[in-house]
Amino acid sequence: MTSVAPAPIIDNDSEWVKKQIDEYIATDGSRPVFRYGAPLLLLTTKGRKSGEWRRTCLIGSSYEDEFLVVASTGGAPKHPVWYLNLVENPRVWLQVGAETFWATARTATPEEKPVRWDLMVGLYPDYADYQKKTDRQIPVVILTRDPE
């Protein structure tokens, strides 16, 4: 496997997310600082329909030898598009701080989710409120670094 980034990468359409991405890249992840001091990472997924590589900025954390993100969309009734993309195409490109690498994404199993969910809620308490707002189970995504 190669450690070269996919190209081209299209950033999230939202202006405030684009600003986060630009600041994250410019500072090797030391900024922006998110609410509650929650750590961020950049996730790039391959579009399941378009085939284009799309990047977004998400709250992310390390746990053991993996990274975690939550597909919350603020408690919306539908999963975020980036989640649907990685379910279809689980190979993703990550930037964590200054480091970039390929990873494989998967949804935490019911057995794996509780400890990971609690960790993410500890970093960003609003996730608990988001789960109360929706009937869907908000997924925790496990990102495992691909071997070089």
Buried (B, 14 or more C-beta within 10 A) or exposed (E): EEEEBBEEBEBBEEEEBBEBBEBBBEEEBEEBEBEEEBBBBBBBBBBEEEEEBBBBBBBBBEBEEBBBBBBBBEBEEEBBBBBBBBBEBBBBBBBBBEEBBBBBBBBBEEEBBEEBBEBBBEBBEBBBEBBEEBEEEBBBBBBEBBEE
